[in-house]
């Protein structure tokens, strides 16, 4: 489970960075923090 959360967080940060670099006109409103996966 921790690996899935780490990969999700990394993909989120990468996407957010790509949007900033591309200066997308239809910029998405990214939340400051992603929801956490629940154990189990």
C-alpha positions, 0 to 999 in steps of 0.5 A: 500500500505505501508504494501505491501512495508514493507512486500516486503522489509522484504522478500527481506532482509530475502532472502538476509540474507539467501543467506549470511548464506548459503554461496551460490556458485551461489550468486545472485547480490542483488540490494542495494535498491528495487524499490518502489511501485507506489501509486494507 
